[in-house]
Amino acid sequence: MDAISFKNFRSFKEIDPVKLKKLNILIGGNSSGKSSFLRFFPLLRQSMETETKGPILWYDKYVDFGTFDNAINRDSKGEEIVFGFLFDGSSYSKIESTMFGWEDFDEDTCHPTFEVKVYLKKRKSSWQTFMSKFECFIKWNLNETDHFVFDLNEKDPKITVVYLNGIKLPFLISVDQNRIIPTIESTDPQDEVDFPFGYFYAFPLEYVKAIRSILQNSNVKREKLTSIIKKIKPDSMSGFQVNVKRVFSTVSITNDQISELRNAWLINYLSQALFITRRAVQHVAHKIHYITPTRANAERFYRLKDLQIKQVDFDGRNLAIFLNSLTDAQKQEFSQWSQDNFGMSIKTKEKEGQLSIYVNDENTGVDENIIDTGFGYSQVLPIIASLWVAVNEQKEKGRPSLKIPRIFVIEQPELHLHPKLQAKLGAIFAKSVSIANQKDIDLRLVIETHSQTLVNKISRIVAYSESSLLDAFQVLIFDKNKKSTEIKVATVDKGGNVLNWPYGFFEEDDIEMASVGDY
């Protein structure tokens, strides 16, 4: 998932796709849309990991958007809420080439951009949400894009009208709309043809009919079908025409037959692309880690459970159990990580089923129970622990698969921290992304903040860093007017200049921010 877009969602009337870089800082005035943007990610997680009756779960344990009526833009006049997802097709190529059986497939040169837009409406008879329409865009190059539109029936998902580039297709399609990413399948019986790659093609009958029409042979043998199918590869219409004429070089073929074959090929390609996309979004959603602005209060003693915890909760409530789950070596590694990056080492002491967390601050050199160190340490420790887990994640081995990003969304991490510690926290964010890049871990941080200190620190580090971190950083500036929120993007160049910074945002300190390279 490389970018997201919204229409009629909260304060966003419409925003173009916002690219998700490795280090994304969200700033803006109060009630400008930052939290709505950031909380879309835990909304996605709670919608994908729970069995639901509809495509979206507005209210659950992570975030509460109320109902559809609360989530829709107040000036939308009863229109749909639209969520858009943009994917770089290069992630799909290796999986698709295996599924479809393509021969001599060059995954480096053929990987279209894939975008899905999902339209949500409120049911006429209740407060529930349903999917009224979805669109798919397959962009092959700068000039050629295939555009699918699926108009869904509120009462019967099997009654679906499909358009390709404005032309209605004759296929009978059923849509599974109970997830934010839909999938499609044929409602026609497809088992009357002996198809070589049946599991991966949802519409084999239409595909075979088109091939038979070109060959003028209603009884094409399986071996012949297999040979032809392996040679027909993904491409734009112009590239597809060239390829098909080469594959069928021994027969005369018309443009109408090529168009019929491509439509049948595309609907099969799209069905598998949607299937892969849903699986990818499920994996992304599972790896979304949300940290709320107010974490759990520190306690002098924590009651232990005989649990093995691999991740800190969104509110840090299970921090003690997480620390107790670490091996002795891992505890030492985490304590050293915290010491090196935040100036405090962490120890735990267990007694009679209770655990105490001790912090040794570099300024005091004394082990103190975390409850005696002030509120700030208890609020930042879940963030530090979560980042340590992220950069030490083991890569999955096995068959070719999508590279799934681990998305961390953090609201106001600077709360209750002195500016000096806010700066250290900013340095940890930048360092975590850098370490993840070195380990080929797709870590993406989405951080909402009101702290100029934190923004300045990250910007200075990025300005003097290697080019990979420079390219990975952006500041998303949320600017709300009376009707809608707009998002502007600021970046830092190699000279330390902040590009597209809005003067007046930090008032008298803007000159300081405009050239972080002077530090």
C-alpha positions in Angstrom: 0.0 0.0 0.0 1.9 3.0 -1.3 -0.7 5.8 -1.1 -4.2 6.6 0.2 -6.9 9.0 -0.8 -10.2 10.2 0.8 -13.4 11.8 -0.4 -16.1 13.1 1.9 -14.4 11.6 4.9 -14.6 13.8 8.0 -13.1 17.2 7.2 -11.7 16.0 3.8 -14.0 16.9 0.9 -11.5 15.3 -1.4 -7.7 14.7 -1.4 -5.6 13.2 -4.1 -3.5 10.1 -3.2 -1.0 10.9 -0.4 2.1 8.9 -0.7 3.2 7.0 2.4 6.9 7.5 2.9 9.1 5.9 5.5 9.0 8.9 7.9 5.8 11.0 7.7 5.3 13.9 10.2 1.7 15.3 10.4 1.3 18.9 11.6 -1.5 21.4 11.5 -3.8 23.4 13.8 -6.3 21.9 16.2 -9.2 20.1 14.5 -7.5 20.3 11.1 -7.9 16.6 10.1 -4.6 15.2 11.3 -6.2 12.7 13.7 -8.8 11.6 11.1 -6.0 10.9 8.7 -3.8 9.1 11.2 -6.7 7.1 12.7 -7.7 5.8 9.3 -4.9 3.2 9.8 -6.3 1.7 13.0 -9.7 2.0 11.5 -8.4 -0.2 8.6 -7.0 -2.6 11.1 -10.1 -3.1 13.2 -12.2 -3.4 10.0 -9.9 -6.1 8.5 -9.2 -8.2 11.6 -12.8 -8.5 12.8 -15.7 -10.5 11.2 -18.1 -7.9 10.1 -21.4 -7.6 8.3 -20.2 -4.7 6.2 -16.9 -3.3 4.7 -16.0 -0.9 7.5 -16.1 -1.0 11.3 -16.5 2.6 12.4 -16.3 1.8 16.1 -14.2 -0.8 17.9 -11.3 -1.1 20.4 -8.8 1.1 18.5 -10.8 4.1 17.3 -14.3 5.4 17.4 -15.7 7.3 14.4 -19.3 6.8 15.5 -21.4 5.8 12.5 -21.5 6.6 8.8 -23.4 9.8 9.7 -20.5 10.9 12.0 -17.8 10.0 9.5 -19.1 11.7 6.4 -18.2 15.2 5.5 -20.9 17.6 6.7 -21.0 19.3 3.3 -21.2 16.1 1.3 -25.0 16.3 0.7 -25.6 12.6 1.1 -22.9 11.4 -1.2 -20.6 8.4 -0.6 -17.5 8.2 1.5 -14.7 7.1 -0.8 -11.4 5.4 0.3 -8.7 5.0 -2.3 -5.7 2.6 -2.2 -2.7 2.9 -4.5 -0.3 0.0 -5.1 3.0 -0.2 -7.0 2.5 -3.2 -9.2 6.1 -4.2 -8.9 5.2 -5.8 -5.6 2.8 -8.1 -7.4 4.8 -9.2 -10.4 6.6 -12.3 -9.1 3.4 -13.7 -7.5 1.3 -13.1 -10.5 3.8 -14.6 -13.0 3.7 -17.8 -10.9 0.0 -17.9 -10.6 -0.8 -17.2 -14.2 2.0 -19.4 -15.6 3.6 -16.7 -17.9 6.7 -17.7 -19.8 9.8 -15.4 -20.0 8.1 -12.8 -17.9 10.2 -9.7 -17.2 8.8 -8.5 -13.8 11.2 -5.5 -13.9 9.6 -3.9 -17.0 5.9 -4.9 -16.6 4.3 -3.8 -13.4 1.3 -1.5 -13.7 0.2 0.7 -10.9 -3.0 -0.6 -9.4 -5.6 1.6 -7.7 -8.8 0.7 -5.9 -11.5 3.2 -4.9 -14.3 2.0 -2.6 -17.6 3.9 -2.4 -19.5 3.5 0.9 -23.1 4.5 1.6 -25.5 4.3 4.4 -28.3 1.7 3.9 -31.7 3.3 3.4 -33.4 1.2 6.0 -30.8 1.4 8.8 -27.6 3.0 10.2 -25.4 0.3 8.6 -22.8 0.9 5.8 -22.6 -0.9 2.5 -20.4 -0.8 -0.6 -22.3 0.9 -3.4 -19.6 0.9 -6.0 -15.9 0.3 -6.5 -13.5 1.3 -9.2 -10.2 -0.2 -10.3 -7.5 1.6 -12.3 -4.7 -0.4 -14.0 -2.2 2.1 -15.2 0.2 0.5 -17.6 2.2 3.7 -18.6 1.8 7.4 -18.7 -0.8 7.3 -21.5 -2.7 4.0 -21.1 -5.0 3.1 -18.2 -7.7 0.5 -17.9 -10.7 1.7 -15.8 -13.2 -0.8 -14.3 -16.4 0.4 -12.6 -18.5 -2.1 -10.6 -22.0 -0.8 -9.8 -23.3 -2.9 -6.9 -26.9 -3.7 -5.8 -27.6 -2.9 -2.2 -29.8 -6.0 -1.7 -28.1 -8.6 -4.0 -24.3 -8.5 -4.6 -24.8 -10.9 -7.5 -26.6 -8.2 -9.5 -23.4 -6.3 -10.5 -23.0 -4.2 -13.6 -19.4 -4.0 -14.9 -17.9 -1.3 -17.1 -14.5 -1.4 -18.7 -13.3 1.9 -20.1 -17.0 3.0 -20.3 -18.2 -0.1 -22.1 -20.6 -2.5 -20.3 -19.2 -6.0 -20.1 -21.3 -9.1 -20.6 -19.9 -11.0 -17.6 -22.1 -12.1 -14.7 -20.2 -11.2 -11.5 -20.7 -11.6 -7.8 -18.9 -9.3 -5.4 -17.8 -10.1 -1.9 -18.3 -6.7 -0.2 -17.8 -7.6 3.4 -14.3 -6.2 3.4 -12.9 -2.8 2.5 -11.2 -4.5 -0.5 -13.8 -6.4 -2.5 -13.2 -9.6 -4.5 -15.1 -10.8 -7.6 -16.1 -14.2 -9.0 -18.2 -15.4 -11.8 -21.8 -16.4 -11.3 -21.7 -18.6 -14.5 -20.7 -22.2 -14.1 -17.0 -22.4 -15.1 -16.4 -26.1 -14.8 -17.4 -27.1 -18.3 -13.9 -26.4 -19.6 -10.7 -28.3 -18.9 -8.6 -25.2 -17.9 -4.9 -25.6 -17.1 -4.7 -22.8 -14.5 -8.2 -23.1 -13.1 -7.7 -22.0 -9.6 -6.0 -18.7 -10.5 -8.5 -17.7 -13.2 -11.9 -16.8 -11.9 -13.4 -16.5 -15.4 -11.8 -19.3 -17.5 -14.8 -20.0 -19.7 -14.8 -16.5 -21.1 -11.1 -16.7 -21.7 -11.3 -20.0 -23.5 -14.3 -18.8 -25.6 -12.2 -15.9 -26.9 -9.2 -18.2 -27.7 -11.5 -20.6 -29.5 -13.1 -17.8 -31.5 -9.6 -16.7 -32.8 -8.6 -20.3 -33.6 -12.1 -21.0 -35.1 -11.9 -24.3 -33.2 -14.4 -25.2 -30.5 -12.3 -28.2 -29.3 -8.9 -26.8 -28.4 -6.9 -29.3 -26.5 -5.5 -28.6 -23.0 -1.9 -28.7 -24.2 -2.6 -26.1 -26.9 -4.4 -23.9 -24.4 -1.5 -24.1 -21.9 1.0 -23.1 -24.6 -1.1 -20.1 -25.7 -2.0 -18.9 -22.1 1.7 -18.9 -21.0 2.5 -16.5 -23.9 -0.2 -13.9 -23.2 1.3 -11.5 -20.7 0.1 -8.4 -18.9 0.3 -5.2 -21.0 -1.5 -2.1 -22.2 -3.9 -2.4 -25.2 -1.2 -1.4 -27.7 1.3 -3.9 -26.2 -1.3 -6.6 -25.9 -2.2 -6.3 -29.6 1.4 -6.8 -30.6 1.8 -9.8 -28.3 -1.4 -11.5 -29.4 -0.7 -11.1 -33.1 2.7 -12.8 -32.4 1.1 -15.6 -30.4 -1.6 -16.2 -33.1 0.7 -15.6 -36.1 -0.6 -18.5 -38.1 -4.2 -17.3 -38.1 -6.0 -14.2 -39.2 -7.2 -12.1 -36.3 -9.5 -9.1 -36.2 -9.4 -6.1 -33.8 -12.8 -7.2 -32.4 -11.4 -10.6 -31.5 -8.3 -9.0 -29.9 -10.7 -6.7 -27.9 -12.8 -9.7 -26.8 -9.7 -11.7 -25.8 -8.3 -8.8 -23.8 -11.5 -8.1 -22.0 -11.6 -11.8 -20.9 -8.0 -11.7 -20.0 -8.3 -8.4 -18.1 -11.3 -9.6 -15.9 -9.2 -12.7 -15.0 -6.2 -10.5 -14.3 -8.3 -8.1 -12.2 -9.9 -10.9 -10.1 -6.5 -12.2 -9.1 -5.1 -8.6 -8.6 -8.1 -7.9 -6.2 -7.5 -11.2 -4.4 -3.8 -10.4 -3.9 -4.7 -6.8 -2.9 -7.1 -8.0 -0.3 -4.5 -10.4 1.1 -1.9 -7.6 1.1 -4.2 -5.2 2.9 -5.0 -7.8 5.4 -1.3 -8.3 6.1 -0.7 -4.6 6.2 -3.7 -4.1 8.6 -2.3 -6.8 10.8 1.0 -5.0 11.0 -0.5 -1.5 11.7 0.6 -0.5 15.2 -1.3 2.3 16.7 -0.1 4.2 19.8 -2.7 6.5 21.4 -1.9 10.1 22.6 -2.5 9.1 26.3 -0.8 5.9 27.4 -1.5 3.9 30.5 -0.4 5.3 33.8 2.6 3.8 35.5 2.1 1.4 38.4 4.4 0.5 41.3 3.6 -3.2 40.9 2.2 -5.0 37.9 0.3 -8.3 38.3 1.8 -10.9 36.0 0.0 -13.3 33.6 1.6 -16.4 32.2 1.5 -15.0 28.7 4.0 -14.6 25.9 3.6 -11.1 24.4 5.4 -10.0 21.3 4.1 -6.5 20.9 3.1 -3.6 23.2 -0.6 -2.6 23.2 -1.8 0.6 21.5 -2.1 2.2 25.0 0.9 0.5 26.6 -1.3 -1.3 29.1 0.6 -4.6 28.7 4.1 -3.1 28.8 5.1 -5.0 32.0 3.9 -8.4 30.5 5.8 -7.6 27.3 9.0 -6.9 29.2 8.6 -10.1 31.2 8.2 -12.0 28.0 11.7 -11.1 26.8 14.6 -13.4 27.3 17.4 -12.2 29.5 19.5 -11.4 26.4 16.6 -9.5 24.8 16.1 -7.5 28.0 19.7 -6.5 27.9 19.5 -5.6 24.3 16.4 -3.5 24.8 17.9 -1.8 27.9 21.0 -0.9 25.9 18.9 0.4 23.0 17.0 2.7 25.4 20.2 3.8 27.1 21.9 4.6 23.8 19.0 6.5 22.3 17.1 8.0 25.1 19.5 8.1 28.0 17.8 5.7 30.3 18.3 2.0 30.9 15.4 -0.3 31.9 15.3 -3.1 34.4 12.6 -5.3 35.8 12.3 -7.0 39.2 9.9 -9.8 39.8 8.5 -10.9 43.2 5.6 -13.2 44.1 3.8 -12.8 40.8 4.3 -9.1 40.6 6.7 -7.1 38.4 8.2 -3.7 39.0 9.8 -1.6 36.2 12.9 0.4 37.1 14.5 3.3 35.2 18.1 4.4 35.5 18.4 7.9 34.1 21.8 9.0 32.8 21.6 12.2 34.9 21.1 10.3 38.2 22.6 6.9 37.7 20.1 5.5 40.2 17.5 2.7 39.7 14.1 4.2 40.4 10.7 2.7 40.1 9.0 4.1 37.0 6.2 5.5 39.0 8.7 7.7 40.9 10.3 9.2 37.8 7.4 11.4 36.7 4.8 11.0 34.1 6.9 11.4 30.9 8.9 8.2 31.1 5.8 6.0 31.5 4.3 7.7 28.4 7.4 7.3 26.2 8.5 3.8 27.2 5.8 2.0 25.1 6.9 4.0 22.0 10.6 3.1 22.6 9.7 -0.5 23.1 7.6 -0.7 20.0 10.3 0.8 17.8 12.8 -1.6 19.2 10.6 -4.5 18.3 10.0 -3.1 14.8 13.7 -2.7 13.9 14.5 -6.2 15.2 11.7 -7.9 13.3 12.8 -11.1 11.6 12.2 -11.3 7.8 9.9 -14.1 6.8 11.4 -16.8 4.6 9.8 -19.0 2.0 7.9 -18.7 -1.2 7.9 -15.3 -3.1 5.5 -12.9 -1.4 4.6 -9.3 -1.1 6.8 -7.1 0.9 4.4 -6.0 3.6 5.1 -2.6 5.3 5.0 -2.3 9.0 3.1 0.9 9.7 3.4 2.7 13.0 1.0 5.5 13.7 1.7 7.6 16.8 -0.4 10.4 18.2 1.4 13.3 20.0 4.4 11.3 21.2 5.9 14.4 22.8 3.2 14.7 25.5 4.7 15.2 29.0 8.3 15.3 27.7 10.8 18.1 28.2 12.0 19.6 24.9 15.4 17.9 25.4 13.7 14.5 25.5 11.4 15.5 22.6 14.5 16.0 20.5 15.9 12.6 21.6 12.6 11.0 20.6 12.8 12.7 17.2 16.3 11.2 16.8 15.0 7.7 17.7 12.4 8.0 14.9 14.9 8.9 12.3 17.4 6.3 13.5 14.7 3.6 13.5 13.9 4.3 9.9 17.5 4.2 8.9 18.2 0.9 10.7 15.0 -0.6 9.1 16.3 0.5 5.6 19.6 -1.2 6.3 17.8 -4.4 7.3 15.4 -4.2 4.3 12.5 -3.8 6.7 9.7 -1.7 5.2 9.0 0.4 8.3 6.8 3.5 7.9 6.2 6.0 10.7 3.1 8.2 10.7 3.5 10.7 13.5 1.1 13.5 14.5 2.8 16.2 16.6 2.5 19.8 17.8 6.2 19.9 18.8 8.4 22.2 16.8 11.4 20.7 18.7 10.6 17.2 17.4 10.1 18.5 13.8 13.3 20.5 13.9 15.4 17.6 15.3 14.2 15.1 12.7 14.6 17.7 9.9 18.2 18.5 10.9 19.1 14.8 11.1 17.5 14.1 7.7 19.3 17.1 6.1 22.7 15.7 7.0 21.9 12.0 6.5 22.4 9.6 3.6 20.2 10.1 0.6 17.9 7.2 1.4 16.7 8.9 4.6 16.4 12.2 2.8 14.0 10.6 0.2 12.1 8.8 3.0 11.1 12.0 4.9 8.1 14.3 4.4 6.0 16.7 6.5 2.3 16.6 5.8 0.8 20.0 6.6 -3.0 20.0 7.3 -4.6 23.3 6.3 -8.4 23.5 7.0 -10.7 26.2 5.7 -14.4 26.6 6.3 -15.4 23.7 4.0 -12.5 21.2 3.8 -9.0 20.2 4.7 -6.1 20.4 2.2 -2.8 18.6 2.7 0.4 20.2 1.6 3.8 18.4 1.5 7.1 19.9 2.8 10.5 18.2 2.4 14.1 18.9 3.2 16.8 19.1 0.6 20.5 18.2 0.8 21.4 21.8 1.7 19.1 21.7 4.8 16.4 23.9 3.2 12.8 23.1 4.0 10.8 23.2 0.8 7.2 24.4 0.7 7.1 25.3 4.4 4.1 27.6 5.2 5.3 30.8 6.9 3.2 31.6 9.9 2.7 28.0 11.1 5.1 28.3 14.0 4.7 32.1 14.1 7.9 34.0 15.1 10.0 30.8 14.9 9.3 30.2 11.2 12.7 31.7 10.1 14.4 29.1 12.3 12.5 26.3 10.7 12.9 27.5 7.1 16.6 26.5 7.0 17.3 23.7 9.4 20.7 23.3 7.6 22.0 26.4 9.5 22.3 24.3 12.7 
